[in-house]
């Protein structure tokens, strides 16, 4: 329980005590009224004391009501400030997450451009290879189709993030799996036997 809540609870308990006492004062005043009207000085003095106490208690009651109202407003303000602080924290976190996603979007865009350029170089080289007598084979022609790169993308798990044509599990393999086929084509150029001076 917060300090504010403790104070409100104390105020409520005091209000109950005042109400109880005011009820008792009213009952005592009614009991003494006939005697006071008949001129009994003790009864008149007792009623004067009761009226004075009642006036003091009513004033205290009004003060407590105002104080309780003020403390309850402070409680609401404190709660609202806490909610605003939490909302600002969430807003800051959301902003940081959004900024990170924006950065990654730019990185992905650049990586996709780089990937396209790599595929363009690969296509140029495959075209040049298949134009040679040693590279003119159906297996190499198949490397130029989209199915191989699509299978490689699936092998890399990109179908989780891209709308790709999903290939059979056996066809989802890296492009490098064709390297063995490529290594046996043609004869490597002889290396220069001259040592650099």
Secondary structure, 3 states (H helix, E strand, C coil): CCHHHHHHHHHHHHHHHHHHHHHHHHHHHHHHHHHHHCCCHHHHHHHHHHHHHHHHHHHHHHHHHHHHHHHHHHHHHHHHHHHHHHHHHHHHHHHHHHHHHHHHHHHHHHHHHHHHHHHHHHHHHHHHHHCCCCCCCHHHHHHCCHHHHHHHHHHCCHHHCCCCCCCCHHHCCCHHHHHHHHHCCCCCCCCCCCCCC
